[in-house]
Amino acid sequence: MNRVCELKKDIKECDAVHNPKHYKLKGLDIESVDVIRATLTEEEFKGWCKGNALKYLLRAGKKDDEIQDLAKAGVYILSLIHISEPTRL
């Protein structure tokens, strides 16, 4: 269980951040982010991640739960770190 899930102790919260059902492609065991990553260059995907992280940071607490929005931003930030330096994570 990751740190966010440990802090929240709420499986629904973890699913909403790390495995949202509404982003699964019907009949496939992949999410839309997998298709996006496969179709973009590494630099384009990094830009997409930066934009999504910024989106969730700016809206934190305004639409969904603030912690959930911050956790979602963290997912994109961790993706950026992994792309830039895969051995650090």
PDB file of N, CA, C and O in Angstrom:
ATOM      1  N   MET A   1       0.848  -1.179   0.000  1.00  0.00           N
ATOM      2  CA  MET A   1       0.000   0.000   0.000  1.00  0.00           C
ATOM      3  C   MET A   1       0.891   1.238   0.000  1.00  0.00           C
ATOM      4  O   MET A   1       1.844   1.317   0.775  1.00  0.00           O
ATOM      5  N   ASN A   2       0.584   2.210  -0.868  1.00  0.00           N
ATOM      6  CA  ASN A   2       1.421   3.389  -0.920  1.00  0.00           C
ATOM      7  C   ASN A   2       1.133   4.345   0.229  1.00  0.00           C
ATOM      8  O   ASN A   2       0.171   4.162   0.976  1.00  0.00           O
ATOM      9  N   ARG A   3       1.960   5.352   0.362  1.00  0.00           N
ATOM     10  CA  ARG A   3       1.879   6.290   1.494  1.00  0.00           C
ATOM     11  C   ARG A   3       0.543   7.029   1.536  1.00  0.00           C
ATOM     12  O   ARG A   3      -0.020   7.220   2.614  1.00  0.00           O
ATOM     13  N   VAL A   4       0.031   7.444   0.384  1.00  0.00           N
ATOM     14  CA  VAL A   4      -1.254   8.148   0.360  1.00  0.00           C
ATOM     15  C   VAL A   4      -2.346   7.239   0.891  1.00  0.00           C
ATOM     16  O   VAL A   4      -3.178   7.669   1.690  1.00  0.00           O
ATOM     17  N   CYS A   5      -2.351   5.974   0.452  1.00  0.00           N
ATOM     18  CA  CYS A   5      -3.358   5.030   0.913  1.00  0.00           C
ATOM     19  C   CYS A   5      -3.211   4.781   2.406  1.00  0.00           C
ATOM     20  O   CYS A   5      -4.210   4.667   3.117  1.00  0.00           O
ATOM     21  N   GLU A   6      -1.974   4.696   2.891  1.00  0.00           N
ATOM     22  CA  GLU A   6      -1.760   4.499   4.320  1.00  0.00           C
ATOM     23  C   GLU A   6      -2.319   5.668   5.110  1.00  0.00           C
ATOM     24  O   GLU A   6      -2.930   5.479   6.161  1.00  0.00           O
ATOM     25  N   LEU A   7      -2.110   6.882   4.603  1.00  0.00           N
ATOM     26  CA  LEU A   7      -2.585   8.069   5.309  1.00  0.00           C
ATOM     27  C   LEU A   7      -4.113   8.133   5.308  1.00  0.00           C
ATOM     28  O   LEU A   7      -4.720   8.485   6.320  1.00  0.00           O
ATOM     29  N   LYS A   8      -4.725   7.802   4.199  1.00  0.00           N
ATOM     30  CA  LYS A   8      -6.180   7.914   4.086  1.00  0.00           C
ATOM     31  C   LYS A   8      -6.909   6.703   4.660  1.00  0.00           C
ATOM     32  O   LYS A   8      -8.038   6.828   5.135  1.00  0.00           O
ATOM     33  N   LYS A   9      -6.265   5.515   4.620  1.00  0.00           N
ATOM     34  CA  LYS A   9      -6.905   4.278   5.076  1.00  0.00           C
ATOM     35  C   LYS A   9      -8.267   4.106   4.409  1.00  0.00           C
ATOM     36  O   LYS A   9      -9.236   3.689   5.045  1.00  0.00           O
ATOM     37  N   ASP A  10      -8.325   4.429   3.135  1.00  0.00           N
ATOM     38  CA  ASP A  10      -9.589   4.413   2.416  1.00  0.00           C
ATOM     39  C   ASP A  10      -9.359   3.876   1.011  1.00  0.00           C
ATOM     40  O   ASP A  10      -8.785   4.566   0.167  1.00  0.00           O
ATOM     41  N   ILE A  11      -9.798   2.664   0.758  1.00  0.00           N
ATOM     42  CA  ILE A  11      -9.576   2.026  -0.539  1.00  0.00           C
ATOM     43  C   ILE A  11     -10.231   2.819  -1.666  1.00  0.00           C
ATOM     44  O   ILE A  11      -9.650   2.936  -2.745  1.00  0.00           O
ATOM     45  N   LYS A  12     -11.410   3.360  -1.447  1.00  0.00           N
ATOM     46  CA  LYS A  12     -12.057   4.140  -2.495  1.00  0.00           C
ATOM     47  C   LYS A  12     -11.184   5.323  -2.884  1.00  0.00           C
ATOM     48  O   LYS A  12     -11.061   5.640  -4.067  1.00  0.00           O
ATOM     49  N   GLU A  13     -10.583   5.971  -1.910  1.00  0.00           N
ATOM     50  CA  GLU A  13      -9.698   7.099  -2.186  1.00  0.00           C
ATOM     51  C   GLU A  13      -8.512   6.641  -3.023  1.00  0.00           C
ATOM     52  O   GLU A  13      -8.131   7.321  -3.976  1.00  0.00           O
ATOM     53  N   CYS A  14      -7.929   5.512  -2.686  1.00  0.00           N
ATOM     54  CA  CYS A  14      -6.778   5.000  -3.430  1.00  0.00           C
ATOM     55  C   CYS A  14      -7.178   4.643  -4.850  1.00  0.00           C
ATOM     56  O   CYS A  14      -6.442   4.940  -5.791  1.00  0.00           O
ATOM     57  N   ASP A  15      -8.321   4.017  -5.020  1.00  0.00           N
ATOM     58  CA  ASP A  15      -8.785   3.668  -6.352  1.00  0.00           C
ATOM     59  C   ASP A  15      -9.032   4.915  -7.187  1.00  0.00           C
ATOM     60  O   ASP A  15      -8.722   4.934  -8.378  1.00  0.00           O
ATOM     61  N   ALA A  16      -9.583   5.949  -6.579  1.00  0.00           N
ATOM     62  CA  ALA A  16      -9.871   7.181  -7.293  1.00  0.00           C
ATOM     63  C   ALA A  16      -8.593   7.881  -7.739  1.00  0.00           C
ATOM     64  O   ALA A  16      -8.607   8.622  -8.721  1.00  0.00           O
ATOM     65  N   VAL A  17      -7.505   7.658  -7.039  1.00  0.00           N
ATOM     66  CA  VAL A  17      -6.239   8.290  -7.376  1.00  0.00           C
ATOM     67  C   VAL A  17      -5.398   7.414  -8.284  1.00  0.00           C
ATOM     68  O   VAL A  17      -4.866   7.897  -9.284  1.00  0.00           O
ATOM     69  N   HIS A  18      -5.267   6.140  -7.960  1.00  0.00           N
ATOM     70  CA  HIS A  18      -4.331   5.271  -8.656  1.00  0.00           C
ATOM     71  C   HIS A  18      -4.955   4.320  -9.661  1.00  0.00           C
ATOM     72  O   HIS A  18      -4.245   3.793 -10.518  1.00  0.00           O
ATOM     73  N   ASN A  19      -6.239   4.087  -9.586  1.00  0.00           N
ATOM     74  CA  ASN A  19      -6.865   3.122 -10.478  1.00  0.00           C
ATOM     75  C   ASN A  19      -8.335   3.484 -10.713  1.00  0.00           C
ATOM     76  O   ASN A  19      -9.223   2.681 -10.429  1.00  0.00           O
ATOM     77  N   PRO A  20      -8.593   4.689 -11.229  1.00  0.00           N
ATOM     78  CA  PRO A  20      -9.983   5.102 -11.416  1.00  0.00           C
ATOM     79  C   PRO A  20     -10.700   4.270 -12.473  1.00  0.00           C
ATOM     80  O   PRO A  20     -10.228   4.155 -13.604  1.00  0.00           O
ATOM     81  N   LYS A  21     -11.827   3.696 -12.109  1.00  0.00           N
ATOM     82  CA  LYS A  21     -12.563   2.818 -13.025  1.00  0.00           C
ATOM     83  C   LYS A  21     -13.022   3.545 -14.281  1.00  0.00           C
ATOM     84  O   LYS A  21     -13.098   2.941 -15.351  1.00  0.00           O
ATOM     85  N   HIS A  22     -13.327   4.831 -14.165  1.00  0.00           N
ATOM     86  CA  HIS A  22     -13.859   5.560 -15.315  1.00  0.00           C
ATOM     87  C   HIS A  22     -12.803   5.833 -16.387  1.00  0.00           C
ATOM     88  O   HIS A  22     -13.143   6.322 -17.465  1.00  0.00           O
ATOM     89  N   TYR A  23     -11.538   5.530 -16.119  1.00  0.00           N
ATOM     90  CA  TYR A  23     -10.494   5.677 -17.132  1.00  0.00           C
ATOM     91  C   TYR A  23     -10.080   4.351 -17.755  1.00  0.00           C
ATOM     92  O   TYR A  23      -9.229   4.329 -18.645  1.00  0.00           O
ATOM     93  N   LYS A  24     -10.664   3.248 -17.306  1.00  0.00           N
ATOM     94  CA  LYS A  24     -10.388   1.944 -17.917  1.00  0.00           C
ATOM     95  C   LYS A  24     -11.086   1.878 -19.266  1.00  0.00           C
ATOM     96  O   LYS A  24     -12.232   2.305 -19.405  1.00  0.00           O
ATOM     97  N   LEU A  25     -10.391   1.345 -20.248  1.00  0.00           N
ATOM     98  CA  LEU A  25     -10.997   1.183 -21.561  1.00  0.00           C
ATOM     99  C   LEU A  25     -11.811  -0.100 -21.576  1.00  0.00           C
ATOM    100  O   LEU A  25     -11.332  -1.160 -21.173  1.00  0.00           O
ATOM    101  N   LYS A  26     -13.038   0.008 -22.041  1.00  0.00           N
ATOM    102  CA  LYS A  26     -13.965  -1.122 -22.035  1.00  0.00           C
ATOM    103  C   LYS A  26     -13.380  -2.318 -22.779  1.00  0.00           C
ATOM    104  O   LYS A  26     -12.930  -2.210 -23.920  1.00  0.00           O
ATOM    105  N   GLY A  27     -13.403  -3.455 -22.100  1.00  0.00           N
ATOM    106  CA  GLY A  27     -12.936  -4.694 -22.695  1.00  0.00           C
ATOM    107  C   GLY A  27     -11.425  -4.877 -22.670  1.00  0.00           C
ATOM    108  O   GLY A  27     -10.915  -5.917 -23.087  1.00  0.00           O
ATOM    109  N   LEU A  28     -10.713  -3.876 -22.187  1.00  0.00           N
ATOM    110  CA  LEU A  28      -9.253  -3.952 -22.130  1.00  0.00           C
ATOM    111  C   LEU A  28      -8.793  -3.733 -20.696  1.00  0.00           C
ATOM    112  O   LEU A  28      -9.490  -3.099 -19.904  1.00  0.00           O
ATOM    113  N   ASP A  29      -7.642  -4.247 -20.371  1.00  0.00           N
ATOM    114  CA  ASP A  29      -7.108  -4.054 -19.027  1.00  0.00           C
ATOM    115  C   ASP A  29      -6.081  -2.923 -19.017  1.00  0.00           C
ATOM    116  O   ASP A  29      -5.014  -3.044 -18.414  1.00  0.00           O
ATOM    117  N   ILE A  30      -6.418  -1.819 -19.694  1.00  0.00           N
ATOM    118  CA  ILE A  30      -5.536  -0.655 -19.711  1.00  0.00           C
ATOM    119  C   ILE A  30      -6.361   0.598 -19.463  1.00  0.00           C
ATOM    120  O   ILE A  30      -7.583   0.604 -19.614  1.00  0.00           O
ATOM    121  N   GLU A  31      -5.663   1.651 -19.081  1.00  0.00           N
ATOM    122  CA  GLU A  31      -6.309   2.937 -18.868  1.00  0.00           C
ATOM    123  C   GLU A  31      -5.986   3.853 -20.040  1.00  0.00           C
ATOM    124  O   GLU A  31      -5.059   3.597 -20.808  1.00  0.00           O
ATOM    125  N   SER A  32      -6.754   4.909 -20.165  1.00  0.00           N
ATOM    126  CA  SER A  32      -6.524   5.854 -21.258  1.00  0.00           C
ATOM    127  C   SER A  32      -5.108   6.432 -21.197  1.00  0.00           C
ATOM    128  O   SER A  32      -4.530   6.734 -22.241  1.00  0.00           O
ATOM    129  N   VAL A  33      -4.539   6.590 -20.003  1.00  0.00           N
ATOM    130  CA  VAL A  33      -3.174   7.118 -19.875  1.00  0.00           C
ATOM    131  C   VAL A  33      -2.171   6.203 -20.583  1.00  0.00           C
ATOM    132  O   VAL A  33      -1.160   6.681 -21.097  1.00  0.00           O
ATOM    133  N   ASP A  34      -2.435   4.907 -20.616  1.00  0.00           N
ATOM    134  CA  ASP A  34      -1.543   3.979 -21.305  1.00  0.00           C
ATOM    135  C   ASP A  34      -1.530   4.249 -22.815  1.00  0.00           C
ATOM    136  O   ASP A  34      -0.482   4.178 -23.456  1.00  0.00           O
ATOM    137  N   VAL A  35      -2.692   4.557 -23.365  1.00  0.00           N
ATOM    138  CA  VAL A  35      -2.791   4.874 -24.789  1.00  0.00           C
ATOM    139  C   VAL A  35      -2.116   6.218 -25.055  1.00  0.00           C
ATOM    140  O   VAL A  35      -1.390   6.373 -26.037  1.00  0.00           O
ATOM    141  N   ILE A  36      -2.361   7.188 -24.172  1.00  0.00           N
ATOM    142  CA  ILE A  36      -1.741   8.507 -24.333  1.00  0.00           C
ATOM    143  C   ILE A  36      -0.219   8.379 -24.317  1.00  0.00           C
ATOM    144  O   ILE A  36       0.466   8.942 -25.171  1.00  0.00           O
ATOM    145  N   ARG A  37       0.301   7.641 -23.350  1.00  0.00           N
ATOM    146  CA  ARG A  37       1.757   7.477 -23.254  1.00  0.00           C
ATOM    147  C   ARG A  37       2.326   6.781 -24.490  1.00  0.00           C
ATOM    148  O   ARG A  37       3.410   7.130 -24.958  1.00  0.00           O
ATOM    149  N   ALA A  38       1.607   5.814 -25.009  1.00  0.00           N
ATOM    150  CA  ALA A  38       2.087   5.068 -26.177  1.00  0.00           C
ATOM    151  C   ALA A  38       2.092   5.920 -27.444  1.00  0.00           C
ATOM    152  O   ALA A  38       2.878   5.662 -28.355  1.00  0.00           O
ATOM    153  N   THR A  39       1.232   6.924 -27.513  1.00  0.00           N
ATOM    154  CA  THR A  39       1.119   7.719 -28.741  1.00  0.00           C
ATOM    155  C   THR A  39       1.934   9.001 -28.716  1.00  0.00           C
ATOM    156  O   THR A  39       2.163   9.603 -29.765  1.00  0.00           O
ATOM    157  N   LEU A  40       2.379   9.435 -27.535  1.00  0.00           N
ATOM    158  CA  LEU A  40       3.165  10.659 -27.436  1.00  0.00           C
ATOM    159  C   LEU A  40       4.654  10.340 -27.361  1.00  0.00           C
ATOM    160  O   LEU A  40       5.049   9.247 -26.956  1.00  0.00           O
ATOM    161  N   THR A  41       5.469  11.309 -27.758  1.00  0.00           N
ATOM    162  CA  THR A  41       6.904  11.166 -27.535  1.00  0.00           C
ATOM    163  C   THR A  41       7.144  11.327 -26.032  1.00  0.00           C
ATOM    164  O   THR A  41       6.247  11.735 -25.294  1.00  0.00           O
ATOM    165  N   GLU A  42       8.350  11.007 -25.588  1.00  0.00           N
ATOM    166  CA  GLU A  42       8.672  11.155 -24.168  1.00  0.00           C
ATOM    167  C   GLU A  42       8.503  12.606 -23.718  1.00  0.00           C
ATOM    168  O   GLU A  42       7.951  12.862 -22.648  1.00  0.00           O
ATOM    169  N   GLU A  43       8.973  13.552 -24.525  1.00  0.00           N
ATOM    170  CA  GLU A  43       8.847  14.972 -24.163  1.00  0.00           C
ATOM    171  C   GLU A  43       7.387  15.416 -24.139  1.00  0.00           C
ATOM    172  O   GLU A  43       6.983  16.170 -23.254  1.00  0.00           O
ATOM    173  N   GLU A  44       6.598  14.956 -25.102  1.00  0.00           N
ATOM    174  CA  GLU A  44       5.168  15.297 -25.113  1.00  0.00           C
ATOM    175  C   GLU A  44       4.474  14.728 -23.884  1.00  0.00           C
ATOM    176  O   GLU A  44       3.649  15.397 -23.262  1.00  0.00           O
ATOM    177  N   PHE A  45       4.814  13.487 -23.535  1.00  0.00           N
ATOM    178  CA  PHE A  45       4.189  12.868 -22.367  1.00  0.00           C
ATOM    179  C   PHE A  45       4.587  13.597 -21.089  1.00  0.00           C
ATOM    180  O   PHE A  45       3.758  13.773 -20.197  1.00  0.00           O
ATOM    181  N   LYS A  46       5.845  14.024 -20.989  1.00  0.00           N
ATOM    182  CA  LYS A  46       6.271  14.795 -19.822  1.00  0.00           C
ATOM    183  C   LYS A  46       5.466  16.092 -19.730  1.00  0.00           C
ATOM    184  O   LYS A  46       5.050  16.485 -18.640  1.00  0.00           O
ATOM    185  N   GLY A  47       5.245  16.753 -20.854  1.00  0.00           N
ATOM    186  CA  GLY A  47       4.435  17.974 -20.860  1.00  0.00           C
ATOM    187  C   GLY A  47       3.007  17.699 -20.429  1.00  0.00           C
ATOM    188  O   GLY A  47       2.408  18.487 -19.697  1.00  0.00           O
ATOM    189  N   TRP A  48       2.467  16.585 -20.882  1.00  0.00           N
ATOM    190  CA  TRP A  48       1.110  16.198 -20.491  1.00  0.00           C
ATOM    191  C   TRP A  48       1.035  15.959 -18.983  1.00  0.00           C
ATOM    192  O   TRP A  48       0.079  16.374 -18.328  1.00  0.00           O
ATOM    193  N   CYS A  49       2.050  15.289 -18.442  1.00  0.00           N
ATOM    194  CA  CYS A  49       2.094  15.034 -16.996  1.00  0.00           C
ATOM    195  C   CYS A  49       2.205  16.340 -16.215  1.00  0.00           C
ATOM    196  O   CYS A  49       1.531  16.517 -15.199  1.00  0.00           O
ATOM    197  N   LYS A  50       3.047  17.251 -16.683  1.00  0.00           N
ATOM    198  CA  LYS A  50       3.200  18.545 -16.009  1.00  0.00           C
ATOM    199  C   LYS A  50       1.875  19.308 -16.004  1.00  0.00           C
ATOM    200  O   LYS A  50       1.491  19.898 -14.995  1.00  0.00           O
ATOM    201  N   GLY A  51       1.190  19.287 -17.133  1.00  0.00           N
ATOM    202  CA  GLY A  51      -0.097  19.975 -17.220  1.00  0.00           C
ATOM    203  C   GLY A  51      -1.130  19.379 -16.284  1.00  0.00           C
ATOM    204  O   GLY A  51      -1.875  20.110 -15.631  1.00  0.00           O
ATOM    205  N   ASN A  52      -1.180  18.065 -16.213  1.00  0.00           N
ATOM    206  CA  ASN A  52      -2.137  17.420 -15.314  1.00  0.00           C
ATOM    207  C   ASN A  52      -1.792  17.658 -13.853  1.00  0.00           C
ATOM    208  O   ASN A  52      -2.687  17.874 -13.036  1.00  0.00           O
ATOM    209  N   ALA A  53      -0.506  17.622 -13.511  1.00  0.00           N
ATOM    210  CA  ALA A  53      -0.097  17.907 -12.130  1.00  0.00           C
ATOM    211  C   ALA A  53      -0.514  19.324 -11.759  1.00  0.00           C
ATOM    212  O   ALA A  53      -1.063  19.547 -10.680  1.00  0.00           O
ATOM    213  N   LEU A  54      -0.260  20.267 -12.633  1.00  0.00           N
ATOM    214  CA  LEU A  54      -0.631  21.658 -12.375  1.00  0.00           C
ATOM    215  C   LEU A  54      -2.147  21.803 -12.219  1.00  0.00           C
ATOM    216  O   LEU A  54      -2.622  22.514 -11.333  1.00  0.00           O
ATOM    217  N   LYS A  55      -2.894  21.131 -13.080  1.00  0.00           N
ATOM    218  CA  LYS A  55      -4.358  21.180 -13.000  1.00  0.00           C
ATOM    219  C   LYS A  55      -4.841  20.762 -11.617  1.00  0.00           C
ATOM    220  O   LYS A  55      -5.650  21.455 -11.000  1.00  0.00           O
ATOM    221  N   TYR A  56      -4.341  19.620 -11.130  1.00  0.00           N
ATOM    222  CA  TYR A  56      -4.788  19.119  -9.832  1.00  0.00           C
ATOM    223  C   TYR A  56      -4.295  19.989  -8.676  1.00  0.00           C
ATOM    224  O   TYR A  56      -4.998  20.137  -7.677  1.00  0.00           O
ATOM    225  N   LEU A  57      -3.108  20.560  -8.797  1.00  0.00           N
ATOM    226  CA  LEU A  57      -2.617  21.455  -7.748  1.00  0.00           C
ATOM    227  C   LEU A  57      -3.462  22.725  -7.676  1.00  0.00           C
ATOM    228  O   LEU A  57      -3.786  23.196  -6.585  1.00  0.00           O
ATOM    229  N   LEU A  58      -3.816  23.276  -8.826  1.00  0.00           N
ATOM    230  CA  LEU A  58      -4.591  24.511  -8.856  1.00  0.00           C
ATOM    231  C   LEU A  58      -6.033  24.326  -8.398  1.00  0.00           C
ATOM    232  O   LEU A  58      -6.631  25.246  -7.840  1.00  0.00           O
ATOM    233  N   ARG A  59      -6.586  23.157  -8.627  1.00  0.00           N
ATOM    234  CA  ARG A  59      -7.980  22.940  -8.228  1.00  0.00           C
ATOM    235  C   ARG A  59      -8.123  22.266  -6.861  1.00  0.00           C
ATOM    236  O   ARG A  59      -9.241  22.029  -6.403  1.00  0.00           O
ATOM    237  N   ALA A  60      -7.013  21.961  -6.218  1.00  0.00           N
ATOM    238  CA  ALA A  60      -7.026  21.215  -4.950  1.00  0.00           C
ATOM    239  C   ALA A  60      -8.041  21.807  -3.975  1.00  0.00           C
ATOM    240  O   ALA A  60      -7.966  22.973  -3.589  1.00  0.00           O
ATOM    241  N   GLY A  61      -8.990  20.957  -3.597  1.00  0.00           N
ATOM    242  CA  GLY A  61     -10.009  21.338  -2.634  1.00  0.00           C
ATOM    243  C   GLY A  61     -11.193  22.089  -3.201  1.00  0.00           C
ATOM    244  O   GLY A  61     -12.125  22.409  -2.463  1.00  0.00           O
ATOM    245  N   LYS A  62     -11.184  22.378  -4.485  1.00  0.00           N
ATOM    246  CA  LYS A  62     -12.282  23.140  -5.083  1.00  0.00           C
ATOM    247  C   LYS A  62     -13.328  22.254  -5.735  1.00  0.00           C
ATOM    248  O   LYS A  62     -14.504  22.618  -5.774  1.00  0.00           O
ATOM    249  N   LYS A  63     -12.925  21.095  -6.249  1.00  0.00           N
ATOM    250  CA  LYS A  63     -13.867  20.192  -6.898  1.00  0.00           C
ATOM    251  C   LYS A  63     -14.033  18.924  -6.066  1.00  0.00           C
ATOM    252  O   LYS A  63     -15.138  18.593  -5.636  1.00  0.00           O
ATOM    253  N   ASP A  64     -12.940  18.230  -5.847  1.00  0.00           N
ATOM    254  CA  ASP A  64     -12.962  17.014  -5.036  1.00  0.00           C
ATOM    255  C   ASP A  64     -12.278  17.309  -3.709  1.00  0.00           C
ATOM    256  O   ASP A  64     -11.931  18.453  -3.414  1.00  0.00           O
ATOM    257  N   ASP A  65     -12.092  16.284  -2.930  1.00  0.00           N
ATOM    258  CA  ASP A  65     -11.366  16.386  -1.676  1.00  0.00           C
ATOM    259  C   ASP A  65      -9.950  16.908  -1.945  1.00  0.00           C
ATOM    260  O   ASP A  65      -9.299  16.461  -2.890  1.00  0.00           O
ATOM    261  N   GLU A  66      -9.477  17.834  -1.139  1.00  0.00           N
ATOM    262  CA  GLU A  66      -8.163  18.437  -1.354  1.00  0.00           C
ATOM    263  C   GLU A  66      -7.043  17.400  -1.365  1.00  0.00           C
ATOM    264  O   GLU A  66      -6.158  17.451  -2.219  1.00  0.00           O
ATOM    265  N   ILE A  67      -7.077  16.466  -0.426  1.00  0.00           N
ATOM    266  CA  ILE A  67      -6.039  15.434  -0.356  1.00  0.00           C
ATOM    267  C   ILE A  67      -6.067  14.570  -1.606  1.00  0.00           C
ATOM    268  O   ILE A  67      -5.016  14.186  -2.120  1.00  0.00           O
ATOM    269  N   GLN A  68      -7.254  14.263  -2.098  1.00  0.00           N
ATOM    270  CA  GLN A  68      -7.360  13.454  -3.319  1.00  0.00           C
ATOM    271  C   GLN A  68      -6.745  14.205  -4.498  1.00  0.00           C
ATOM    272  O   GLN A  68      -6.019  13.612  -5.296  1.00  0.00           O
ATOM    273  N   ASP A  69      -7.025  15.493  -4.616  1.00  0.00           N
ATOM    274  CA  ASP A  69      -6.445  16.275  -5.711  1.00  0.00           C
ATOM    275  C   ASP A  69      -4.925  16.353  -5.594  1.00  0.00           C
ATOM    276  O   ASP A  69      -4.220  16.238  -6.597  1.00  0.00           O
ATOM    277  N   LEU A  70      -4.421  16.545  -4.393  1.00  0.00           N
ATOM    278  CA  LEU A  70      -2.968  16.589  -4.193  1.00  0.00           C
ATOM    279  C   LEU A  70      -2.333  15.241  -4.517  1.00  0.00           C
ATOM    280  O   LEU A  70      -1.248  15.184  -5.095  1.00  0.00           O
ATOM    281  N   ALA A  71      -3.008  14.164  -4.144  1.00  0.00           N
ATOM    282  CA  ALA A  71      -2.501  12.825  -4.453  1.00  0.00           C
ATOM    283  C   ALA A  71      -2.483  12.591  -5.961  1.00  0.00           C
ATOM    284  O   ALA A  71      -1.541  11.998  -6.487  1.00  0.00           O
ATOM    285  N   LYS A  72      -3.522  13.056  -6.657  1.00  0.00           N
ATOM    286  CA  LYS A  72      -3.555  12.907  -8.116  1.00  0.00           C
ATOM    287  C   LYS A  72      -2.403  13.693  -8.748  1.00  0.00           C
ATOM    288  O   LYS A  72      -1.756  13.204  -9.673  1.00  0.00           O
ATOM    289  N   ALA A  73      -2.147  14.902  -8.255  1.00  0.00           N
ATOM    290  CA  ALA A  73      -1.003  15.678  -8.753  1.00  0.00           C
ATOM    291  C   ALA A  73       0.281  14.898  -8.509  1.00  0.00           C
ATOM    292  O   ALA A  73       1.173  14.875  -9.357  1.00  0.00           O
ATOM    293  N   GLY A  74       0.370  14.261  -7.348  1.00  0.00           N
ATOM    294  CA  GLY A  74       1.554  13.482  -7.004  1.00  0.00           C
ATOM    295  C   GLY A  74       1.793  12.324  -7.953  1.00  0.00           C
ATOM    296  O   GLY A  74       2.941  11.990  -8.244  1.00  0.00           O
ATOM    297  N   VAL A  75       0.732  11.710  -8.439  1.00  0.00           N
ATOM    298  CA  VAL A  75       0.873  10.607  -9.398  1.00  0.00           C
ATOM    299  C   VAL A  75       1.589  11.106 -10.655  1.00  0.00           C
ATOM    300  O   VAL A  75       2.480  10.435 -11.176  1.00  0.00           O
ATOM    301  N   TYR A  76       1.196  12.275 -11.132  1.00  0.00           N
ATOM    302  CA  TYR A  76       1.821  12.822 -12.339  1.00  0.00           C
ATOM    303  C   TYR A  76       3.248  13.283 -12.067  1.00  0.00           C
ATOM    304  O   TYR A  76       4.117  13.141 -12.928  1.00  0.00           O
ATOM    305  N   ILE A  77       3.498  13.831 -10.890  1.00  0.00           N
ATOM    306  CA  ILE A  77       4.846  14.246 -10.528  1.00  0.00           C
ATOM    307  C   ILE A  77       5.762  13.034 -10.424  1.00  0.00           C
ATOM    308  O   ILE A  77       6.898  13.072 -10.896  1.00  0.00           O
ATOM    309  N   LEU A  78       5.275  11.961  -9.808  1.00  0.00           N
ATOM    310  CA  LEU A  78       6.071  10.731  -9.730  1.00  0.00           C
ATOM    311  C   LEU A  78       6.339  10.143 -11.114  1.00  0.00           C
ATOM    312  O   LEU A  78       7.415   9.597 -11.358  1.00  0.00           O
ATOM    313  N   SER A  79       5.372  10.252 -12.014  1.00  0.00           N
ATOM    314  CA  SER A  79       5.592   9.796 -13.388  1.00  0.00           C
ATOM    315  C   SER A  79       6.722  10.586 -14.032  1.00  0.00           C
ATOM    316  O   SER A  79       7.568  10.014 -14.720  1.00  0.00           O
ATOM    317  N   LEU A  80       6.738  11.900 -13.812  1.00  0.00           N
ATOM    318  CA  LEU A  80       7.806  12.736 -14.355  1.00  0.00           C
ATOM    319  C   LEU A  80       9.169  12.338 -13.803  1.00  0.00           C
ATOM    320  O   LEU A  80      10.151  12.267 -14.542  1.00  0.00           O
ATOM    321  N   ILE A  81       9.220  12.082 -12.507  1.00  0.00           N
ATOM    322  CA  ILE A  81      10.479  11.674 -11.886  1.00  0.00           C
ATOM    323  C   ILE A  81      10.930  10.351 -12.468  1.00  0.00           C
ATOM    324  O   ILE A  81      12.107  10.173 -12.785  1.00  0.00           O
ATOM    325  N   HIS A  82       9.999   9.424 -12.610  1.00  0.00           N
ATOM    326  CA  HIS A  82      10.340   8.092 -13.144  1.00  0.00           C
ATOM    327  C   HIS A  82      10.847   8.184 -14.581  1.00  0.00           C
ATOM    328  O   HIS A  82      11.782   7.476 -14.954  1.00  0.00           O
ATOM    329  N   ILE A  83      10.245   9.038 -15.378  1.00  0.00           N
ATOM    330  CA  ILE A  83      10.680   9.213 -16.771  1.00  0.00           C
ATOM    331  C   ILE A  83      12.081   9.831 -16.794  1.00  0.00           C
ATOM    332  O   ILE A  83      12.942   9.401 -17.561  1.00  0.00           O
ATOM    333  N   SER A  84      12.298  10.834 -15.957  1.00  0.00           N
ATOM    334  CA  SER A  84      13.569  11.558 -15.951  1.00  0.00           C
ATOM    335  C   SER A  84      14.705  10.730 -15.355  1.00  0.00           C
ATOM    336  O   SER A  84      15.820  10.727 -15.876  1.00  0.00           O
ATOM    337  N   GLU A  85      14.415  10.028 -14.260  1.00  0.00           N
ATOM    338  CA  GLU A  85      15.441   9.231 -13.589  1.00  0.00           C
ATOM    339  C   GLU A  85      14.812   7.950 -13.065  1.00  0.00           C
ATOM    340  O   GLU A  85      14.497   7.859 -11.878  1.00  0.00           O
ATOM    341  N   PRO A  86      14.623   6.955 -13.936  1.00  0.00           N
ATOM    342  CA  PRO A  86      13.912   5.735 -13.554  1.00  0.00           C
ATOM    343  C   PRO A  86      14.523   4.980 -12.383  1.00  0.00           C
ATOM    344  O   PRO A  86      13.818   4.228 -11.709  1.00  0.00           O
ATOM    345  N   THR A  87      15.804   5.158 -12.125  1.00  0.00           N
ATOM    346  CA  THR A  87      16.431   4.420 -11.037  1.00  0.00           C
ATOM    347  C   THR A  87      16.214   5.053  -9.674  1.00  0.00           C
ATOM    348  O   THR A  87      16.541   4.443  -8.656  1.00  0.00           O
ATOM    349  N   ARG A  88      15.673   6.256  -9.633  1.00  0.00           N
ATOM    350  CA  ARG A  88      15.469   6.947  -8.351  1.00  0.00           C
ATOM    351  C   ARG A  88      14.266   6.426  -7.593  1.00  0.00           C
ATOM    352  O   ARG A  88      14.202   6.569  -6.372  1.00  0.00           O
ATOM    353  N   LEU A  89      13.313   5.826  -8.284  1.00  0.00           N
ATOM    354  CA  LEU A  89      12.092   5.348  -7.613  1.00  0.00           C
ATOM    355  C   LEU A  89      12.084   3.856  -7.514  1.00  0.00           C
ATOM    356  O   LEU A  89      11.137   3.277  -6.981  1.00  0.00           O
TER     357      LEU A  89
END
